[in-house]
């Protein structure tokens, strides 16, 4: 039995918890050298300000999505059923019709029990989908995910750009600290970011050494 596409699942709920921790984390503080950067512009500064804007927007959309999800869960619970265990207690969680079919094929439940579970899951999904559509659940999900993609691209833009002042270096370090305390989707994090910042430090040190000569 084919399943319709649904954005809510246990893995997505876990992902939301991670995004929520990002949203709750304090945004990197303004560098102490930022005032001096106004007279000596650093190309990292406007990129950092844009990241702040996008981060705040993504956090706001994340909170909005979670509010809608909470209303759905409170009203209907998640669109899932539980395959009863042999001892009669609640057993395996099934979030799709294919999960139920696999349980039947594996001997975890009978055809009769499976048919009842299919019917129950269909009813739960229909109720969830109707309310989700009324609340704009899928659109809120789309907007939030797009906002996080834009925020991630803003992070990459910061580290792709050479810092011209200590303010730029401090911005990169502050941003890395924030990513370390929350999470980063970059599988290589923090090595590329560290290389970018170290390159800035070496270049600035060489510039200062040349000025002293």
Number of C-alpha atoms within 10 A of each C-alpha: 10 7 11 9 7 12 13 15 14 11 9 11 14 11 12 16 12 14 19 16 15 21 20 12 14 9 15 17 11 15 18 12 15 19 12 13 18 11 8 12 17 21 16 22 24 13 20 22 14 16 23 17 13 21 22 16 17 24 22 15 22 23 18 16 21 19 13 19 21 13 14 20 13 10 12 14 13 17 23 17 22 15 21 16 12 10 7 8 10 12 14 15 13 20 20 22 21 14 18 27 20 14 18 18 12 10 10 19 20 12 15 10 14 19 15 11 22 21 11 15 21 18 13 17 19 13 15 19 17 10 17 17 11 9 15 12 21 17 13 18 20 13 15 21 15 14 21 19 15 16 22 17 13 21 24 16 15 25 24 14 16 18 26 19 21 19 24 30 26 19 26 26 17 17 20 22 13 18 18 12 11 16 14 16 9 11 7 9 14 14 11 14 20 15 12 18 24 13 15 21 19 11 15 17 12 11 11 11 10 9 8 6 5
